Amino acid sequence: MAKFRTDCIEKPIRMCFRIIGHFIGTHPWWFFIVPVIISTALGSGFYFLEDRTSNDIEEEFTPLEGPAKMERMFIQEYFPENESMFSSLRLNTDGTYACFIATSTTNILTVPHLEDILVLDSKVRNMTVEFEDELLQYVDICATVNGSCSSNAILNIIDYNASNVDLINLTFPTHISTSGRVSLRSTLGSVKINNSIVQSAKAIQFFYYLTEFNQSRSVIWLTEFIKLLSEESTNVTEVSYSTSMSRQWEFDKVPKSIVPLFSITYTITMSFTIVSCLRLDNVRNKVWVATIGVFSTGLAVLSSFGMLLLMGVPFVMTVSTCPFLILGIGIDDMFIMISCWQKTNVHDSVVDRLADTYQDAAISISITTITDVLALYLGYSSPFRSVQTFCLYSGTAILFCYIYNIIFLGAFLALNGQRETSNRHWFTCVKIPVDCPPGKSRSYAICCVGGAYDHDTGTEEEQPISGFFGKYYGPFLTQKWTKASVVVLYAGYLAVSFYGCFELKEGIDLRNLASDDSYISKYYQDKNTHFSYYGPNVMVAVNKSLAYWEEDQRKTLSSCITDFKKLAYADKNFFLSWLDSFQVFANDLDINSENTFKINLLHFLEKRPMTWQDIHFDADNKIRSSRFFLQTLNISTTKQQKDMLISLRKTAEKCPIKLVVYHPSFIYLDQYTVIVDNTIQTIVVATVLMLAISLLLIPNPLCSLWVAFSIGSVIVGVVGFMALWDVSLDSISMINLIICIGFSVNFSAHVSYAFVSSTKADSNEKAVDALTHLGFPIVQGAVSTLLGVVALSFSESYIFRTFFKLIFLVITFGLVHGVAFLPVFLTFVGMCRNG
């Protein structure tokens, strides 16, 4: 194994890069100017940014081919909504509505609280908006039942008189009034009862449903509703509010919140890069190289984003985080190239120095780019549009960053090298002496002298921090007791990581799509606090023509319904069935023949017109489909939501009669059914590909396996610690786990390649040599990436804070693996050497 080499690809790549470096060094101005012209041309794509922006929540954060979308199409086809007989229970979408929750710390069902509520309700109903020179109130655009607006059940029960609340024995969850049975499950929250009699309740929820005939009118009214509630104050009642459009409106505001962070990030990163490349030598100073390195990443983002916008690729909100990430990645490669340049002989020509730089840096920067780009492009297979678009934009940006670092930054490195060869000052470009002339002051020596180099090696003088890794940190790390401590530390890291993996939650909480200070945050908090016990009313639809008049068919259907009622998340006391009601209605009638069944069914539907919406007759007057309603409960957590959805669908599949289960919330719950499997699949495939690339480019198979080991180790750590940091596995974190694969390769590949390429004989010496050459650039790259995203930690958006948290974990664990764990583990395997 020790003599087995896989450098058949490594050597040609290094030679190819040497030729490229030689050519760019010969014609630096062309390669410096042309990328700027190309970027300007491609940047014209930003003209279409507004048209390409796509931030629809359902489109971006739900599975593209989720089963619920097919179920919704079926419901919409066979059970279209009836505008004149509105029923929130029968909506196939969320509907168009405004709502507010009135809360009390003790009991909302008191006269003072209800008086507050009645005043607020009156203001909402009498609120006037203008649309196309027409004044509109709620009554003009409300969803109607028999010509009247739908109203709140509690206010109907007390007859819009707060004093009546003390005269009524209110029952829960269903109240029987003169108008019939009324469900209060979504109306009253945090209810205390005694023998079904309500003793107290802490919340009342009000809905104002609007007709969907003219959305423009509805939007104006909903906007005015938000304005009214934001300015309105009540005497004793706390109020939170939202609308059917609020989540989308608030989500659309989020990208604007990070615009100020861009300037902060670039300022911080530019400052760090310049300080990192600052040299006390007035000739060898790399300040301008650092500046151009940051500028190069900006050109890469401009070119890649502009090109994709010109191609018509949608721009989604998650892509807004991409420039922060690309900034760190691009600078990482710049640090590697500067490090390799400094190891070239200062007496060689600029062309030869650049060729040597490219030859040395070729594998390191190529591995990182190939792995990052492949990992991101693999992420395009995700079922989430937000992940697909981010991966496409990020992967393309990194590719451009790689190209621009080679041609644009490399060209400037050559131009800067020409200045150094002429021994010109980094700022004034005036020729200065190498040694301080006799009689000159100390200030002159500091400001006007430069060009020193190591006369023993002919290379630039070693930087103090690089010496730290070679003289102090490396030897310290390779001590036996240090290695033992590192192994113990790693075992603890793995233990905590695995524990966190079992605590991981799934799915994105839709309220987190808005900023922290959004008004809907309080609404969702109140809803979760007071109305989380009862879940959605799920539609159970028969998807076939069924002979309902045959007793065997009814028994089969009844058996399936019984199975639904037995589910842990089903309310066994509430199942709305037109068939059960009809059988009670036709108790003394003959319904066992098709003719008599249909005749009596028509009589039944005439008395219950709302039930018409639950039966679909085809052109031949046959019942093509019908539906029932199942009340769910106790599904406040994401795990319970996932289990409910899966159990409902499995129960439907087991029924001999073809059934469809659906509720509008299933569109979003579908993410739970695919997120884990898809994430694991993507990570496994990407890791295998990373291993293959490492085997091809790192000339030792065993060390390539260590790279694969590092990938898995970092991923486990990120997943475990993100759970402990209260981050769920959703489409946002999935993006970062894909990035994690690329970054974990970056750190481990640099160290592994340097270890293999070292000419030292002893494994400890090889580890120290690898840290000497790449320890500082790796730390520089890690810090620059963290600085590139640190501003996101101050964002008021969960999405951007999550992005920072996971990038922080990825970079921190990747860095620790690269400069601590992996060097120690490599010393345990003496076979890991370059031939």
C-alpha positions, -999 to +999 in steps of 0.1 A: +000+000+000+029+023+008+042+022-027+008+024-044+003+057-062-027+074-079-009+105-093-017+097-129-043+125-128-026+147-103+006+152-124-011+161-156-033+186-138-003+202-121+015+204-155-016+219-171-018+246-145+019+253-149+013+260-186-017+282-178+003+301-152+031+306-177+007+319-203-012+343-179+021+355-166+032+363-201+000+383-209-013+396-176-030+427-188-053+408-211-064+384-184-069+413-160-091+435-183-111+408-201-129+394-170-140+429-161-155+434-195-172+400-193-186+407-159-200+440-170-218+423-199-231+394-178-241+418-150-267+433-173-288+403-163-296+421-130-319+443-151-343+413-149-339+407-112-373+421-102-390+400-129-371+368-120-377+371-083-399+343-070-407+342-033-439+322-033-438+303+000-457+272-013-436+270-045-403+274-027-407+255+006-429+226-003-420+194-023-424+201-060-443+169-065-458+164-031-487+140-028-509+168-013-507+188-045-522+159-064-548+154-037-557+191-039-562+188-076-586+159-071-606+179-044-607+210-066-620+190-096-648+171-078-656+195-049-654+230-062-661+258-037-696+272-037-695+310-034-731+313-022-728+286+004-695+293+020-680+268+044-646+271+059-647+234+066-649+227+029-622+250+016-596+233-006-571+261+000-565+284+030-591+308+016-590+346+018-595+359+053-585+383+081-584+371+116-576+381+151-572+364+185-585+381+216-568+368+248-570+372+285-548+359+313-579+347+332-612+344+313-621+360+280-658+352+285-665+382+307-686+413+300-656+438+299-636+415+275-666+408+252-675+445+251-639+452+239-644+425+213-677+437+201-663+472+196-634+458+176-656+435+156-679+465+147-649+486+136-637+458+113-671+453+098-677+490+093-642+497+079-644+514+045-619+510+017-618+525-018-615+504-049-619+518-084-638+548-071-661+525-051-664+525-013-664+490+001-671+475+035-669+439+047-705+432+038-697+440+002-669+415-002-675+389+025-680+352+019-717+345+022-741+318+033-776+323+018-768+359+011-754+368+046-718+372+057-704+344+078-701+354+114-685+344+147-702+316+166-697+332+200-711+365+190-741+348+175-747+328+207-747+359+229-767+378+203-741+405+201-748+415+237-719+411+261-743+409+291-759+377+278-727+357+284-738+352+321-772+339+310-760+311+288-746+277+297-720+275+269-710+239+261-677+228+245-665+216+221-700+217+205-727+240+216-764+234+208-783+266+201-816+275+186-799+275+152-785+240+156-752+224+166-722+248+165-685+236+167-664+259+189-631+240+185-615+268+164-634+296+181-626+291+218-591+284+231-576+272+264-610+262+276-618+248+311-650+227+312-671+209+338-694+182+324-690+200+290-701+233+305-675+261+298-661+275+330-636+298+314-616+304+282-585+324+276-589+331+239-615+337+212-605+336+175-624+356+149-623+350+111-635+374+084-637+353+052-638+372+019-651+362-015-624+351-039-642+365-069-620+396-070-586+393-053-576+429-059-605+442-038-597+416-011-560+427-009-570+463-004-594+454+024-569+430+041-542+458+039-566+482+057-574+455+082-538+452+092-535+490+095-566+492+116-555+464+140-520+478+143-533+512+154-563+499+175-560+496+213-584+478+236-592+484+273-586+450+289-581+426+260-548+416+243-552+412+205-530+395+179-539+395+142-531+381+108-545+376+073-543+349+046-518+371+028-497+381+059-473+353+058-464+360+022-463+397+027-440+394+057-418+369+039-414+393+010-399+419+033-372+396+047-346+400+018-347+438+022-336+434+059-302+420+049-293+447+024-275+468+050-256+437+061-238+434+027-219+466+032-210+456+067-198+422+056-177+434+027-161+461+050-153+435+077-140+409+052-120+435+032-104+447+065-095+412+076-081+402+042-060+433+040-047+428+075-039+391+068-020+400+037-003+430+052+035+428+053+060+450+071+081+449+039+072+478+016+078+457-015+065+423-005+033+438+009+002+420-005-024+446+003-034+452-034-035+414-040-059+411-011-081+440-024-083+424-059-090+391-043-121+405-027-130+423-059-126+391-078-153+374-057-176+403-064-170+399-101-178+362-098-211+369-081-220+396-106-211+373-136-228+341-123-259+358-111-262+379-141-258+350-165-284+329-147-308+359-147-303+363-184-311+326-188-344+331-170-335+312-138-358+323-109-342+343-081-355+331-047-349+346-013-325+319-001-301+330-028-296+363-010-273+345+014-250+333-014-228+364-018-218+361+019-207+325+013-189+331-020-169+359-004-153+335+021-147+307-004-131+330-030-107+345-004-098+310+008-084+302-026-066+335-027-048+328+006-036+294-009-023+312-040-005+338-020+010+311+002+023+292-029+036+325-044+056+332-013+074+298-016+087+306-051+122+319-058+123+357-059+152+356-084+131+337-109+112+356-136+076+366-128+064+342-155+082+313-139+071+323-104+035+324-115+039+290-132+054+275-100+025+291-080-001+276-102+016+242-102+017+241-064-018+255-058-035+235-086-047+205-067-056+223-035-078+249-051-092+225-077-102+199-051-121+225-031-138+239-062-148+206-077-161+192-045-180+224-036-195+227-071-204+190-074-220+190-039-241+220-048-251+207-082-261+174-066-283+195-043-303+205-074-319+171-072-337+183-041-376+183-042-376+218-028-374+247-053-356+269-027-328+244-024-326+238-061-322+275-069-297+282-042-276+252-052-276+263-089-267+299-081-241+290-055-225+263-076-223+285-106-209+314-085-182+292-070-173+280-105-169+316-117-149+324-085-125+296-094-121+308-130-116+344-120-091+335-093-071+317-119-072+343-147-081+376-130-064+373-096-036+354-112-030+381-137-029+407-109-005+385-090+018+387-120+014+425-123+021+428-086+051+404-091+065+428-117+063+456-092+081+434-066+108+424-092+115+461-098+116+466-060+089+493-061+070+506-031+036+489-027+018+523-025+038+548-045+053+523-070+086+542-067+118+522-067+132+519-032+164+504-018+166+469-003+187+481+026+185+513+045+212+538+032+237+551+058+225+582+076+188+577+070+164+578+099+144+550+114+112+564+099+129+562+065+138+526+071+102+517+080+085+536+052+110+536+023+130+504+024+119+469+012+125+438-009+140+415+017+139+378+013+153+346+028+189+343+013+191+306+022+160+295+003+156+324-022+119+327-011+101+355+006+106+357+044+084+334+064+055+352+081+055+350+120+021+332+121+034+306+096+064+301+119+040+296+148+025+265+131+058+250+122+078+259+153+053+257+181+018+243+172+029+214+150+055+200+174+030+205+203+003+186+184+025+156+176+034+150+213+021+117+225+001+132+254-014+158+231-024+131+206-041+112+234-059+143+245-071+149+209-084+114+207-103+118+239-116+152+228-127+136+195-146+109+213-164+135+234-172+154+202-187+122+186-207+114+217-224+148+219-229+148+181-247+114+181-268+125+210-279+156+191-287+136+160-314+117+180-329+150+192-332+164+157-365+179+147-379+180+112-397+206+090-398+244+088-421+263+111-439+286+087-440+314+112-402+315+111-404+328+075-413+362+088-390+386+108-389+383+146-406+417+150-435+408+126-470+412+139-478+376+128-452+362+153-475+371+182-505+357+163-488+324+157-477+323+193-512+329+206-525+303+181-500+277+193-507+285+229-545+285+228-556+266+197-530+237+193-551+209+208-575+206+179-559+200+145-573+203+110-606+189+098-593+163+073-613+155+042-617+118+035-629+115-001-641+084-020-623+083-053-645+060-073-682+054-083-696+035-054-730+018-051-739+034-018-774+017-019-758-017-015-755-026+022-722-045+017-706-014+001-718+008+030-704-017+055-670-017+038-670+020+038-681+021+074-653-003+084-627+020+068-642+050+086-639+031+119-602+025+111-598+063+108-616+069+141-592+044+158-561+065+149-543+082+178-547+116+163-584+113+155-613+128+175-635+098+180-664+120+190-665+140+158-668+126+123-690+145+098-706+121+074-733+129+049-739+091+046-745+086+084-768+116+085-787+104+054-792+069+070-806+085+101-829+107+079-840+076+059-843+053+089-878+041+080-873+043+043-860+018+017-826+029+005-813-005-007-821+001-044-805+026-066-837+044-075-851+048-040-817+057-026-813+086-051-849+098-047-846+100-009-811+114-011-824+144-031-851+150-004-823+149+022-801+174+003-830+198-001-832+200+037-795+202+041-782+223+011-747+227+025-743+189+021-746+193-017-709+203-016-699+168-003-713+148-031-703+149-068-727+137-094-714+129-129-732+135-162-751+102-158-764+113-123-741+087-106-722+096-075-687+098-088-672+109-055-682+120-020-663+132+011-664+130+049-647+150+075-624+138+103-614+160+132-578+156+143-564+166+177-532+168+198-508+175+169-489+205+182-453+192+174-438+185+140-433+149+148-470+145+157-479+163+124-457+139+104-471+109+122-507+121+116-501+126+079-485+092+074-511+073+095-540+089+076-525+080+042-516+045+053-552+040+066-566+053+033-543+029+014-555-001+034-592+005+026-606-017-002-623+014-015-600+040-031-598+069-007-581+103-007-572+123+025-566+160+022-564+193+041-547+225+028-521+222+055-509+189+040-493+209+012-467+221+038-467+189+059-455+170+029-420+183+036-418+159+066-422+129+044-393+136+021-368+159+040-349+132+059-347+106+031-337+132+005-311+147+027-295+114+035-296+103-001-279+136-013-252+134+014-244+098+007-241+103-030-221+134-026-197+118-001-191+089-025-183+114-053-160+133-029-142+101-021-138+094-058-124+128-065-100+126-036-088+092-049-081+108-083-064+139-071-046+129-039-018+105-047-025+080-019-057+060-015-055+056+023-053+094+028-083+098+005-102+075+028-093+099+057-108+127+037-141+107+033-139+100+071-136+138+078-166+145+056-188+120+076-174+132+109-181+169+102-216+161+089-224+141+120-211+170+142-231+196+123-263+176+124-259+168+161-250+203+173-276+220+151-303+201+169-288+212+202-288+248+188-325+245+182-322+242+144-346+218+126-339+198+095-358+217+068-351+231+034-330+259+048-307+236+069-306+211+041-289+238+019-262+241+046-257+204+050-250+202+013-225+231+017-211+211+046-199+184+023-179+207+002-164+226+031-154+195+050-135+184+019-118+218+017-101+216+050-093+179+050-081+179+014-056+207+020-040+190+049-041+155+034-026+166+002+001+186+020+008+155+042+011+132+012+033+157-008+057+163+021+092+150+015+097+143+052+102+106+062+086+106+097+048+108+099+050+134+127+074+155+107+050+152+077+022+165+099+042+194+111+053+202+075+017+201+063+007+225+091+037+248+084+027+252+047-011+253+050-020+258+086-022+296+084-040+297+050-066+272+063-072+294+094-073+325+072-099+308+049-120+297+079-119+331+096-127+349+063-157+327+057-170+332+092-165+370+088-184+367+055-215+354+073-212+368+108-234+398+099-262+374+093-262+365+130-277+400+137-305+394+112-341+395+125-349+366+101-348+329+112-337+319+077-305+341+078-297+333+114-300+296+106-277+301+077-251+317+100-255+290+127-249+262+103-220+278+084-205+286+118-207+249+128-195+237+094-165+260+094-156+255+131-158+217+129-141+217+095-113+238+108-108+217+140-107+186+118-082+202+095-057+215+120-062+191+149-081+159+144-069+149+109-032+157+114-031+136+145-050+107+129-027+108+098+003+103+121-012+070+132-010+056+096+026+054+085+016+042+051+002+076+042+031+089+022+038+100-013+055+070-028 
